[in-house]
Amino acid sequence: MVKISKRITALVLSIGFTFTSAFPIFAESGEVTAEETVQLTETEEPAAENLEYTYKIDGLGEVVGASVETLGAGTAYYNYNTLEKGVYQSAHVVVGDPTRGSLVFGVALGSNSGTRGKVTSLRDDPESENRLLAAVNADFFSTSTGVPMGVFVNEGRFISSSDGRYAVGIGEDGGVTLGKVGDSISLNVGEETLAVSYLNKYPTVYGAYLLTQDFGTSTRLSSSITATEYIIAFEGDIVLGESVKGIVTEVRTSTGAAEIPVGHAVLVVPDIYDYSTSYRVMEVGSEIELFTTVSDEFRGAVNAIGGGDVILIDGEPTDWISDEAIETSRNPRTAMGVTADGKIMLVVVDGRKAGYSSGVKMTALAEAMKSLGCVSAINFDGGGSSIMALYSVDGAAVVNKPSDGVERSVPNAVAMYENRETVSALHTLQLSASETLILGGAKIPLEMTLVNSDGEAVEIEFTEENTAFETDELFGTAAFEDGVPVFTAAECDGVGKVTVTVTLDGETVTADIFLSVTTTIDTLTLDRNIILADSEETLTVSAKYDGREVYFGENLAAEIDNMDIICIAEGNSVTVMLDELAFTEAASGIVTLTLCDKTVSVPVYFGSDLTLNLGELLAPYITVENDGYTVTYVSDGGVMGEGAFVIESPEKEEIPAETIQYTEISEPTETVEPAETVEPAETTEPAEPAEPAETTAETEEKQQFEVIFQPFEVKVSANGGVVSNGLTDRRIWIWADGLTKDAQPYATVKTADSEQKIYYDCYYDFLDFSGRALFTLSLEGIDGILSIDTLFGYTAYADEQHVTLDAPVICDELDTNLYTDTAEHWSGYYVNALSYMGIVNGSENLVGELVYIPDSGLSREQFAKILVNYLKIDTELYADTALDFADADTIAAWAVPYVRAAVGAGLMKGRSTPADTVIFAPADGIKRQEALYVIGGLLGDVVPEEFDFTDSAKIAPWATENLKKAYAAGLISGYDDGSIRPEGGITRAEAATVIVKLYRFSSKS
């Protein structure tokens, strides 16, 4: 099925640098088969630069969407979607050509005249000479009794009278007649002539009812009615326009329903009927003759079925269409028509569904049938009964949308068939194109296949001699080019038809294809947004208008900013490659493609060794899929300082008391951190060290309540995803800060036929003691073009406010070492960890390399900075702290805020001198016991553990207790020779190691 749609759809931005804008919608149309179907209204004076075509079905409106499907050698199904003055309609049309085997018949759906069935209950009989193709509901009927109102003739048998209604008659040759049957029935009994008011209609008190086995096994007479019933055995079938003899076999009086004997008919004459006594001339044994009359146009009809009004005669709407409210209001409608050249048309217009199809008035239905090419048409039952079904080997399929929401059971239908013997010698022509929407000026090949009645392709060479094309030159041209049938679109906006006629062995086969042409597009996208390859890669380009794919042929323009890279555009594919004459092992550039006013660019990276930062590339497209969350890209932020995405959760709302879940916990009181003692100068007697503040070891049990939050997922995505052909067997690296160790970050990766969730590996396990970690995603063994839709999904908790994701880096391996002098150093892990935590940083050497100098000593002012950064002390809180040291003016300017904070917080004091002054000695190396005393004091209520270093006696008494705490916490272990060297200096590497171990221990505690 070819679908043409003009519905306005949302524009989808892909990550592939797509730009969009709004453009006018052009008129579209569906496919029609010949000049007798849809009437084309052409703009009288189209603008030269933008020709616009409009297909309009009078009574329905402008066709804004249509589809066509071949059902048989002479039958096709069309669906038109129309719009007029804001009112949408959907019309379903089946057109059959009797000259190519198409036939229609009225068929009963129930077992008798009082039962109903669904149109979809019809089934094709493979043994029948006719194959079932389509069907619609037909006659009006009583919803209380199920008995149809109009005539029914089947295989020549007169089954139900017309009650004066219009009908459809089908002759032996398949010809169709629309009109009144002109039927009447009478009985001759001797010299008397008796009228039969109704044949197989539900019996009441208004006449004489002749009921046969076609009505059922019972008369279904109401129990409140008494009637005289004459049982008659006829010698043959009742046939319109003919007579049949019979004999009365029984006369009975019945009150209520009585049996209709097999092989007999029952004439029910209610006693209350004014002329009931006239029928008493019939007695048991009376010979009778039944006569029927019929109009000339229905004489010889082998099939007939009732309907409503004939709404079209001689190509014009009738002037007697009823003015009843049901016919002058919008409703679903069903109709049947005949075209000037004898084609048969079944039509259903949906209704009562605003925005899809509102339904039509009867006069509008007549106009629509005329516009579709009919010269005569009849209205069938509508409303909730309107239904159209198509049939195949798989069964029945309803193609319209019944207003009840489900298919309604009805008494009968009109079905479209094709004669198997006729079509066995015929062929059908199948036409298609890779796309049905074409850019103005583009050339698109037409695919043509001739098939026989078995659906098998027939080998035939289509040539200019046996194939003819027909189309409007203002819309485009169709012709053979190098032996290939090609349609060349004109520079216009609209829809047009290409008719192809093939002559084969005296048979002429015709088929239509409908194409839309546009001079503008809404989006231009690629199937990936990064090209990662060795030397050559082909990508697919997609242009869309109103959500539909646009074929643009050779109209695409390509540019490249690297002379070593060349780009060849061929229709919807572009090949990007390295120039063999200037081949390099690695090259990069930007490929820019332009179509109409849209431009799309894609970065290209050639070479096997690749390190690619995706920050700037993804910055415009990153989104957070959770309500209230925001994401901001910082070009110089993040752990690596090379770009980061900052994710902020919404501000917490006050939680109603009744919704809070509580848990009872016990928490110890906060311990007091000890201050550093003043160390004496080497040449004097040591001053009595200041006693550290007493730590509170006792734990005070408190009854507190903590809100329990439910974890939830946060998804960080890029619109369109990270899509590339070169991600397989590579690794994505992302630094994350602000997560918990339970975050379990993952990505969702799609290929052409699968989607899977892949969890990141934690390269540095910093999550054990902080929120910072390096995560890596391995894409091993996933072939083809990969799309990473969710770049970083993780489990969040309500108390988290900020998460920072460094720009993803694609590469095989990533050097996480920040300093050139720590790569092989024993402290490399700890130094880098402390650096990534933002507590320390290095410096540049004379050649511009970043170094840490791990084995150099650590000064007291440097230690102050590390201490303050580790504890996250706000230095502004201690800006007014006095530094009453004799050497205060020697403290480096950068260190002053940190020294103030360390002193103000009681963490460091100073050293006494022989002159009874106190100095800070900022540039002096801090001794191991000085540093470990402060660090041990931060361990709170850790129970000291005895140690036995070879030089334990050299540890100052004031430092011993805190060193034992540091030993118990695993922060220190001594040197290889068993010493602790308390008087020695602590190196930058040792300080980093102890601080990282402290951070980890404190976090776990």
ZAGU-259204 format. One record per residue (C-alpha): x, y, z. Coordinates in steps of 0.5 Angstrom, whole numbers, padded with zeros to 4 digits, always signed. Layout:
% ZAGU-259204
XYZ;...
% end
This chain:
% ZAGU-259204
+0000+0000+0000;+0003+0007-0002;+0001+0012+0004;+0001+0020+0002;+0000+0024+0008;-0001+0031+0010;-0002+0031+0017;+0002+0036+0021;+0007+0032+0026;+0012+0034+0031;+0019+0036+0028;+0025+0031+0032;+0032+0034+0033;+0037+0029+0032;+0044+0030+0035;+0047+0031+0028;+0047+0038+0028;+0040+0039+0025;+0037+0046+0024;+0029+0046+0023;+0024+0052+0021;+0017+0052+0019;+0014+0052+0012;+0008+0052+0009;+0004+0046+0008;+0003+0044+0001;-0004+0041-0002;-0003+0033-0003;-0008+0028-0006;-0009+0020-0006;-0009+0016-0012;-0014+0015-0017;-0015+0010-0023;-0018+0014-0028;-0021+0021-0030;-0028+0018-0028;-0026+0018-0021;-0023+0024-0017;-0024+0030-0020;-0018+0035-0020;-0019+0042-0019;-0013+0046-0021;-0011+0053-0019;-0013+0057-0025;-0007+0062-0024;-0001+0058-0020;+0005+0062-0018;+0011+0061-0023;+0016+0059-0018;+0011+0055-0014;+0006+0051-0017;+0000+0048-0013;-0004+0042-0014;-0011+0041-0010;-0015+0034-0011;-0022+0036-0008;-0027+0031-0007;-0034+0035-0007;-0038+0034-0001;-0032+0032+0003;-0026+0037+0002;-0019+0038+0000;-0015+0031+0000;-0010+0032+0005;-0008+0024+0005;-0009+0018+0001;-0007+0011+0000;-0008+0006-0006;-0008-0002-0006;-0009-0007-0011;-0014-0012-0009;-0015-0016-0016;-0014-0015-0023;-0019-0010-0024;-0021-0008-0017;-0017-0003-0012;-0018+0000-0005;-0017+0008-0004;-0017+0011+0003;-0018+0019+0002;-0017+0024+0008;-0020+0030+0007;-0020+0037+0010;-0025+0043+0009;-0026+0049+0014;-0023+0045+0019;-0027+0039+0019;-0024+0032+0017;-0027+0026+0013;-0024+0020+0012;-0027+0016+0006;-0026+0009+0004;-0027+0007-0003;-0027+0000-0007;-0027+0001-0015;-0028-0005-0019;-0028-0006-0027;-0033-0011-0029;-0029-0012-0036;-0023-0015-0032;-0027-0019-0028;-0030-0015-0022;-0037-0017-0020;-0042-0015-0014;-0047-0019-0010;-0052-0018-0005;-0051-0023+0001;-0055-0025+0007;-0050-0025+0013;-0055-0029+0018;-0058-0036+0017;-0065-0033+0015;-0069-0026+0015;-0069-0025+0022;-0062-0026+0024;-0056-0022+0023;-0048-0023+0022;-0042-0019+0022;-0039-0017+0015;-0032-0020+0017;-0036-0026+0018;-0036-0027+0010;-0030-0032+0008;-0027-0033+0001;-0029-0040-0002;-0023-0043-0006;-0028-0048-0009;-0032-0042-0012;-0032-0039-0019;-0031-0032-0015;-0026-0030-0011;-0028-0025-0005;-0025-0018-0005;-0029-0013-0001;-0035-0012+0002;-0040-0006+0006;-0046-0006+0010;-0052-0006+0006;-0060-0005+0007;-0063-0002+0013;-0066-0006+0018;-0071-0006+0024;-0066-0006+0030;-0071-0010+0034;-0073-0015+0030;-0067-0016+0025;-0071-0016+0019;-0068-0012+0013;-0073-0007+0010;-0072-0008+0003;-0072-0013-0003;-0067-0019-0003;-0066-0023-0009;-0061-0029-0009;-0060-0033-0015;-0066-0031-0018;-0070-0033-0012;-0075-0028-0009;-0073-0028-0002;-0076-0021+0001;-0080-0016-0002;-0078-0009-0003;-0084-0005+0001;-0083+0000-0004;-0076+0002-0003;-0070+0003-0008;-0065-0003-0009;-0059-0005-0013;-0060-0010-0018;-0055-0015-0021;-0056-0018-0028;-0053-0025-0031;-0048-0021-0034;-0046-0017-0028;-0049-0011-0030;-0052-0006-0024;-0058-0003-0024;-0060+0002-0019;-0068+0004-0018;-0075+0001-0015;-0076-0006-0016;-0084-0005-0018;-0085-0011-0014;-0092-0014-0012;-0095-0021-0010;-0102-0023-0011;-0105-0030-0010;-0111-0033-0015;-0116-0038-0012;-0121-0040-0017;-0124-0033-0019;-0121-0029-0013;-0115-0025-0013;-0112-0024-0006;-0106-0019-0005;-0100-0021-0001;-0098-0015+0003;-0091-0017+0005;-0086-0023+0003;-0082-0025+0009;-0083-0019+0013;-0084-0019+0021;-0092-0020+0021;-0096-0015+0025;-0103-0013+0024;-0102-0009+0017;-0103-0014+0012;-0102-0021+0010;-0095-0024+0011;-0092-0029+0006;-0087-0033+0010;-0082-0038+0008;-0077-0042+0011;-0072-0036+0008;-0076-0032+0014;-0074-0038+0019;-0077-0044+0022;-0082-0040+0026;-0087-0034+0024;-0085-0030+0030;-0092-0027+0031;-0093-0023+0037;-0097-0027+0043;-0102-0021+0043;-0104-0023+0036;-0109-0028+0033;-0109-0030+0026;-0111-0035+0021;-0105-0038+0018;-0106-0042+0011;-0100-0047+0010;-0098-0047+0002;-0094-0052-0001;-0091-0049-0008;-0089-0053-0014;-0082-0049-0015;-0079-0042-0012;-0082-0035-0012;-0079-0031-0018;-0079-0024-0019;-0084-0023-0025;-0086-0030-0026;-0092-0034-0023;-0092-0041-0019;-0097-0046-0017;-0099-0049-0010;-0104-0052-0006;-0106-0050+0001;-0105-0056+0006;-0107-0054+0012;-0111-0048+0015;-0110-0046+0023;-0111-0041+0028;-0105-0039+0032;-0104-0034+0037;-0097-0032+0037;-0091-0035+0034;-0092-0042+0030;-0088-0047+0026;-0087-0046+0019;-0086-0053+0016;-0081-0055+0012;-0082-0054+0004;-0088-0050+0006;-0090-0043+0006;-0095-0040+0011;-0099-0034+0009;-0101-0030+0016;-0107-0026+0016;-0109-0023+0023;-0116-0023+0025;-0116-0016+0026;-0114-0014+0019;-0119-0011+0015;-0119-0016+0009;-0118-0022+0013;-0125-0025+0011;-0123-0025+0004;-0118-0030+0005;-0123-0035+0008;-0124-0037+0000;-0118-0041+0001;-0119-0048+0004;-0115-0055+0005;-0114-0057-0002;-0115-0050-0005;-0110-0050-0012;-0107-0043-0012;-0103-0039-0017;-0098-0034-0014;-0096-0028-0019;-0090-0023-0018;-0089-0016-0022;-0083-0013-0023;-0080-0006-0027;-0077-0007-0033;-0070-0005-0031;-0070-0011-0025;-0073-0016-0030;-0068-0022-0030;-0064-0019-0024;-0061-0025-0021;-0059-0022-0015;-0062-0015-0012;-0061-0012-0005;-0065-0006-0002;-0062+0001+0000;-0064+0008+0002;-0065+0013-0003;-0062+0014-0010;-0058+0020-0009;-0055+0021-0016;-0058+0020-0023;-0055+0021-0030;-0049+0025-0026;-0053+0029-0022;-0056+0029-0015;-0063+0028-0014;-0068+0033-0012;-0072+0028-0007;-0067+0027-0002;-0071+0027+0005;-0070+0033+0009;-0071+0028+0015;-0066+0030+0021;-0062+0024+0020;-0061+0026+0013;-0059+0033+0014;-0054+0032+0020;-0047+0029+0019;-0047+0022+0020;-0043+0016+0018;-0045+0014+0011;-0045+0008+0006;-0046+0008-0001;-0046+0004-0008;-0045+0008-0015;-0044+0006-0022;-0039+0010-0027;-0040+0012-0034;-0036+0007-0036;-0039+0001-0032;-0034+0001-0026;-0037-0001-0019;-0036+0003-0013;-0037+0002-0006;-0036+0008-0001;-0036+0008+0006;-0035+0015+0010;-0033+0015+0017;-0036+0020+0022;-0038+0022+0029;-0030+0022+0031;-0028+0029+0031;-0021+0031+0028;-0021+0024+0024;-0028+0024+0021;-0034+0028+0022;-0039+0025+0017;-0043+0028+0012;-0050+0030+0010;-0054+0026+0005;-0053+0032+0000;-0046+0032+0001;-0045+0024+0000;-0049+0025-0007;-0044+0031-0009;-0038+0026-0007;-0040+0020-0011;-0041+0025-0017;-0034+0028-0015;-0031+0021-0015;-0034+0019-0022;-0041+0016-0021;-0047+0018-0025;-0051+0014-0021;-0051+0012-0013;-0055+0009-0008;-0055+0010+0000;-0054+0004+0004;-0055+0004+0012;-0050+0008+0016;-0049+0011+0023;-0046+0005+0027;-0047+0000+0021;-0042+0003+0016;-0037-0002+0015;-0032-0004+0010;-0028-0010+0010;-0022-0013+0005;-0021-0020+0005;-0015-0024+0003;-0012-0031+0005;-0011-0029+0012;-0018-0027+0013;-0022-0020+0014;-0020-0014+0016;-0024-0008+0017;-0021-0001+0014;-0025+0004+0017;-0027+0006+0024;-0034+0004+0026;-0037+0010+0030;-0039+0005+0035;-0032+0003+0036;-0033-0004+0034;-0037-0008+0028;-0044-0008+0029;-0048-0014+0026;-0052-0013+0020;-0057-0017+0016;-0054-0017+0009;-0048-0014+0005;-0046-0012-0002;-0039-0016-0003;-0034-0015-0009;-0031-0021-0012;-0027-0022-0018;-0029-0028-0023;-0023-0033-0022;-0023-0036-0030;-0023-0029-0032;-0017-0026-0029;-0014-0033-0030;-0012-0030-0037;-0010-0023-0034;-0004-0019-0031;-0003-0014-0026;+0002-0008-0026;+0005-0006-0020;+0008+0000-0019;+0013+0003-0014;+0018+0008-0012;+0023+0008-0006;+0020+0014-0004;+0013+0017-0005;+0015+0024-0003;+0020+0027-0008;+0024+0034-0008;+0023+0038-0014;+0028+0037-0019;+0030+0030-0017;+0030+0024-0021;+0027+0018-0018;+0027+0011-0022;+0020+0008-0022;+0020+0000-0021;+0015-0004-0025;+0013-0011-0025;+0008-0015-0029;+0005-0021-0025;+0000-0026-0027;-0006-0029-0023;-0002-0033-0019;+0002-0027-0017;+0008-0029-0020;+0013-0024-0024;+0013-0025-0031;+0019-0024-0035;+0018-0018-0040;+0023-0012-0042;+0019-0005-0041;+0021-0001-0047;+0019+0005-0051;+0015+0001-0056;+0011-0003-0051;+0010+0002-0045;+0007+0009-0045;+0007+0014-0039;+0002+0020-0038;+0003+0025-0033;+0002+0033-0032;+0008+0036-0035;+0007+0042-0030;+0008+0036-0024;+0013+0033-0028;+0015+0028-0033;+0016+0020-0034;+0020+0017-0039;+0026+0012-0040;+0033+0014-0039;+0038+0009-0040;+0033+0004-0041;+0030+0005-0034;+0023+0009-0033;+0025+0015-0029;+0020+0021-0026;+0023+0028-0026;+0019+0032-0021;+0018+0039-0023;+0020+0045-0019;+0013+0045-0015;+0009+0043-0009;+0003+0038-0010;+0001+0031-0011;+0000+0028-0018;-0001+0022-0022;+0003+0018-0027;+0000+0013-0031;+0003+0007-0034;+0000+0003-0040;+0003-0003-0042;+0001-0007-0048;+0003-0015-0048;+0000-0020-0053;-0006-0016-0054;-0008-0014-0047;-0007-0007-0044;-0005-0007-0037;-0006+0000-0034;-0003+0002-0027;-0003+0009-0023;+0002+0011-0018;+0001+0018-0014;+0007+0022-0012;+0008+0028-0008;+0013+0034-0010;+0016+0039-0005;+0021+0044-0006;+0022+0045+0002;+0024+0040+0007;+0024+0041+0015;+0030+0036+0017;+0036+0034+0014;+0039+0028+0019;+0045+0023+0018;+0045+0016+0021;+0050+0018+0025;+0053+0024+0028;+0061+0022+0029;+0065+0018+0023;+0070+0014+0026;+0074+0010+0021;+0080+0007+0018;+0080+0010+0011;+0073+0010+0008;+0066+0010+0011;+0059+0011+0008;+0053+0014+0011;+0046+0015+0010;+0042+0022+0009;+0035+0023+0011;+0031+0029+0009;+0024+0029+0012;+0018+0034+0010;+0012+0033+0015;+0015+0027+0018;+0015+0024+0011;+0022+0022+0008;+0024+0026+0002;+0027+0023-0004;+0032+0028-0007;+0037+0024-0012;+0043+0028-0014;+0041+0035-0011;+0045+0034-0004;+0051+0039-0004;+0057+0036+0000;+0063+0040+0003;+0069+0038+0007;+0074+0043+0011;+0080+0038+0010;+0084+0037+0003;+0086+0030+0005;+0079+0028+0006;+0074+0027+0000;+0066+0026+0000;+0062+0023-0006;+0054+0024-0005;+0050+0019-0009;+0042+0020-0007;+0041+0018+0000;+0048+0016+0001;+0055+0019+0002;+0061+0016+0002;+0067+0020+0006;+0074+0017+0005;+0081+0019+0005;+0085+0021-0001;+0089+0016-0004;+0094+0021-0007;+0095+0025+0000;+0094+0019+0005;+0095+0020+0012;+0095+0015+0018;+0090+0020+0021;+0086+0026+0019;+0080+0029+0022;+0075+0034+0019;+0068+0037+0018;+0063+0034+0013;+0058+0039+0011;+0052+0037+0007;+0047+0042+0004;+0040+0041+0002;+0035+0046+0000;+0036+0051+0006;+0038+0046+0011;+0045+0044+0013;+0048+0038+0017;+0055+0037+0019;+0059+0031+0022;+0066+0031+0025;+0070+0025+0021;+0076+0022+0025;+0080+0017+0021;+0085+0013+0024;+0086+0007+0029;+0089+0011+0035;+0083+0016+0037;+0082+0020+0043;+0076+0024+0042;+0073+0029+0047;+0065+0029+0046;+0064+0035+0051;+0063+0041+0045;+0059+0036+0041;+0054+0034+0046;+0053+0041+0049;+0047+0043+0045;+0044+0036+0046;+0044+0034+0053;+0038+0033+0057;+0036+0030+0064;+0029+0026+0063;+0027+0027+0070;+0022+0033+0072;+0025+0039+0075;+0032+0037+0074;+0037+0042+0070;+0043+0041+0066;+0049+0046+0064;+0055+0045+0060;+0061+0048+0063;+0067+0048+0058;+0073+0049+0063;+0069+0045+0069;+0070+0038+0071;+0075+0034+0074;+0079+0034+0068;+0078+0041+0067;+0076+0040+0060;+0068+0041+0060;+0063+0038+0064;+0056+0037+0065;+0053+0040+0072;+0046+0036+0074;+0042+0040+0079;+0036+0036+0082;+0030+0041+0084;+0030+0044+0090;+0027+0040+0096;+0019+0041+0098;+0017+0041+0105;+0014+0034+0106;+0007+0033+0109;+0008+0030+0116;+0003+0025+0114;+0007+0022+0108;+0014+0022+0112;+0017+0015+0114;+0021+0015+0120;+0026+0010+0123;+0029+0011+0130;+0037+0011+0130;+0042+0012+0135;+0048+0017+0134;+0054+0019+0138;+0055+0026+0140;+0060+0030+0136;+0067+0029+0138;+0072+0035+0140;+0078+0036+0135;+0084+0037+0138;+0089+0043+0137;+0096+0042+0135;+0101+0043+0141;+0106+0048+0141;+0113+0045+0139;+0119+0047+0143;+0125+0050+0139;+0131+0045+0139;+0136+0049+0143;+0132+0050+0149;+0128+0046+0154;+0121+0044+0151;+0116+0048+0154;+0110+0044+0157;+0106+0042+0151;+0099+0045+0151;+0094+0039+0153;+0089+0037+0147;+0082+0038+0149;+0079+0032+0152;+0075+0028+0147;+0069+0026+0149;+0069+0018+0148;+0062+0017+0152;+0056+0016+0147;+0050+0019+0149;+0044+0016+0146;+0039+0020+0143;+0032+0019+0140;+0032+0022+0133;+0028+0021+0127;+0031+0021+0120;+0027+0021+0113;+0027+0015+0109;+0027+0017+0101;+0026+0012+0096;+0031+0012+0091;+0030+0014+0083;+0033+0014+0077;+0036+0020+0073;+0037+0019+0066;+0042+0024+0062;+0041+0023+0055;+0043+0027+0048;+0037+0028+0043;+0039+0023+0038;+0044+0019+0042;+0051+0018+0041;+0051+0015+0034;+0057+0012+0030;+0060+0006+0026;+0066+0006+0030;+0064+0005+0037;+0065-0002+0037;+0071-0005+0041;+0072+0002+0044;+0071+0005+0051;+0068+0011+0054;+0071+0015+0060;+0067+0019+0064;+0069+0022+0071;+0063+0023+0075;+0063+0027+0082;+0057+0027+0087;+0055+0020+0086;+0054+0015+0092;+0057+0008+0091;+0050+0005+0090;+0049+0009+0084;+0050+0004+0079;+0051+0008+0073;+0049+0005+0066;+0048+0007+0059;+0043+0004+0054;+0046+0002+0047;+0042+0001+0041;+0044-0003+0034;+0039-0004+0028;+0036-0010+0032;+0037-0010+0039;+0037-0005+0045;+0041-0007+0052;+0043-0004+0058;+0051-0004+0059;+0054-0002+0066;+0060+0002+0067;+0066+0000+0070;+0069+0004+0076;+0076+0005+0074;+0078+0009+0081;+0074+0006+0086;+0073+0013+0090;+0066+0012+0091;+0068+0008+0097;+0070+0015+0100;+0067+0021+0096;+0062+0022+0091;+0068+0022+0085;+0070+0016+0081;+0072+0015+0074;+0067+0010+0070;+0069+0007+0064;+0064+0003+0059;+0066-0002+0054;+0063-0003+0048;+0066-0010+0046;+0063-0014+0041;+0057-0010+0039;+0058-0009+0031;+0055-0004+0027;+0052+0003+0028;+0051+0004+0035;+0047+0009+0038;+0048+0011+0046;+0041+0014+0048;+0042+0014+0055;+0049+0016+0056;+0049+0016+0063;+0043+0013+0068;+0044+0013+0075;+0040+0012+0082;+0039+0018+0085;+0037+0020+0092;+0033+0026+0095;+0038+0029+0099;+0043+0029+0093;+0043+0036+0090;+0049+0036+0085;+0052+0031+0080;+0058+0033+0075;+0059+0029+0069;+0066+0030+0065;+0065+0031+0058;+0065+0023+0055;+0072+0021+0052;+0072+0016+0047;+0079+0012+0047;+0082+0005+0048;+0086+0007+0054;+0086+0013+0058;+0092+0016+0062;+0089+0018+0069;+0095+0020+0072;+0096+0028+0072;+0103+0029+0073;+0109+0027+0069;+0113+0025+0076;+0108+0020+0079;+0106+0015+0073;+0111+0010+0076;+0112+0013+0083;+0109+0008+0089;+0104+0014+0091;+0101+0015+0084;+0094+0013+0086;+0094+0017+0092;+0097+0023+0089;+0092+0023+0083;+0086+0021+0088;+0088+0027+0092;+0088+0031+0086;+0082+0029+0083;+0078+0030+0090;+0081+0038+0089;+0085+0038+0095;+0092+0038+0092;+0095+0041+0085;+0101+0041+0082;+0105+0046+0079;+0109+0047+0072;+0116+0045+0071;+0121+0049+0066;+0118+0046+0060;+0111+0046+0062;+0110+0040+0064;+0105+0039+0070;+0109+0036+0076;+0107+0034+0083;+0115+0033+0086;+0112+0027+0091;+0119+0026+0094;+0120+0033+0097;+0118+0036+0104;+0112+0039+0106;+0112+0046+0109;+0107+0048+0115;+0103+0053+0110;+0102+0047+0105;+0100+0043+0110;+0095+0048+0113;+0092+0048+0106;+0091+0041+0105;+0088+0040+0112;+0083+0046+0110;+0081+0043+0104;+0080+0036+0106;+0076+0039+0112;+0072+0043+0107;+0073+0049+0112;+0070+0056+0109;+0076+0060+0109;+0072+0067+0109;+0069+0065+0116;+0076+0066+0119;+0078+0072+0115;+0078+0076+0122;+0083+0071+0125;+0089+0074+0128;+0095+0071+0126;+0099+0073+0133;+0106+0070+0131;+0113+0073+0131;+0114+0071+0123;+0107+0072+0121;+0109+0077+0115;+0113+0071+0112;+0107+0067+0111;+0106+0067+0103;+0100+0071+0101;+0097+0065+0098;+0097+0061+0104;+0095+0066+0109;+0087+0065+0108;+0089+0057+0110;+0093+0059+0116;+0088+0063+0119;+0083+0058+0118;+0087+0052+0121;+0089+0057+0127;+0082+0059+0128;+0079+0052+0128;+0084+0050+0133;+0088+0045+0129;+0095+0049+0129;+0098+0053+0133;+0105+0054+0132;+0112+0053+0135;+0116+0057+0141;+0122+0060+0141;+0128+0061+0146;+0126+0068+0146;+0119+0066+0149;+0116+0068+0142;+0111+0064+0138;+0113+0063+0131;+0109+0059+0125;+0115+0057+0121;+0111+0057+0115;+0116+0055+0110;+0119+0050+0115;+0118+0043+0113;+0112+0040+0118;+0115+0034+0122;+0112+0027+0121;+0109+0027+0129;+0106+0034+0128;+0102+0032+0122;+0100+0025+0125;+0098+0029+0131;+0093+0033+0128;+0091+0027+0123;+0090+0023+0129;+0086+0028+0133;+0081+0028+0127;+0080+0020+0128;+0075+0022+0134;+0073+0016+0138;+0078+0011+0135;+0081+0006+0140;+0089+0007+0140;+0093+0001+0139;+0100+0000+0141;+0105+0000+0136;+0113-0002+0137;+0117+0002+0132;+0124+0001+0133;+0124+0009+0135;+0118+0009+0138;+0122+0012+0144;+0123+0019+0140;+0116+0020+0139;+0114+0026+0144;+0109+0025+0149;+0104+0030+0147;+0104+0026+0140;+0104+0019+0142;+0096+0018+0143;+0094+0021+0137;+0099+0017+0133;+0097+0010+0136;+0090+0012+0133;+0093+0013+0126;+0096+0007+0127;+0090+0003+0129;+0086+0006+0123;+0091+0004+0118;+0094+0011+0116;+0101+0009+0118;+0105+0003+0118;+0112+0005+0119;+0118+0004+0114;+0121-0002+0112;+0127-0002+0117;+0121-0002+0123;+0122+0006+0124;+0117+0011+0125;+0122+0017+0124;+0117+0022+0128;+0122+0028+0128;+0123+0027+0120;+0120+0031+0115;+0113+0028+0112;+0114+0028+0104;+0108+0031+0099;+0107+0023+0097;+0107+0021+0104;+0102+0027+0106;+0097+0025+0100;+0097+0018+0102;+0095+0019+0109;+0090+0024+0107;+0087+0019+0102;+0087+0013+0107;+0084+0018+0113;+0078+0020+0108;+0077+0013+0106;+0077+0011+0113;+0072+0017+0116;+0067+0015+0110;+0067+0008+0112;+0066+0009+0119;
% end
